[in-house]
Amino acid sequence: QVQLVESGGGLVQAGGSLRLSCAASRSIVSFSAMGWYRQAPGKQRELVARIFSGGSTFFADSVKGRFTISRDNAKNTVYLQMSSLKPKDTAVYYCNALVLVSGSNYWGQGTQVTVSS
């Protein structure tokens, strides 16, 4: 069983920055893709950013130009750098890992990000 542990959430003022980390319990090179989702109160969970095994990335329109995703294979960790944060970015952020061949889909426990106006 794979464990994903997020960290780095917290309270920040609008315009500020945060970096989220997701540490995996096994080598992340084994994953087809890793990503970050978020879920705000009363809303569905949505994909924020994803990084594929080949290095390509995807960002939701709402965060393009403000968020970046990266990974450190040696540390088995994926990062989400969030800048120019807005109150609407407030949500619980979840780390996700996919293994397409097996259909495996792993989730972290989530980390709260709160952006005050």
Stockholm file with secondary structure:
# STOCKHOLM 1.0

chainA/1-117         QVQLVESGGGLVQAGGSLRLSCAASRSIVSFSAMGWYRQAPGKQRELVARIFSGGSTFFADSVKGRFTISRDNAKNTVYLQMSSLKPKDTAVYYCNALVLVSGSNYWGQGTQVTVSS
#=GR chainA/1-117 SS CCCEEEECCEEEETTCCEEEEEEESSCGGGSSEEEEEEECTTSCCEEEEEEETTSCEEECGGGTTTEEEEEEGGGTEEEEEECSCCGGGCEEEEEEEEETTTTEEEECCCEEEEEEC
#=GC SS_cons         CCCEEEECCEEEETTCCEEEEEEESSCGGGSSEEEEEEECTTSCCEEEEEEETTSCEEECGGGTTTEEEEEEGGGTEEEEEECSCCGGGCEEEEEEEEETTTTEEEECCCEEEEEEC
//
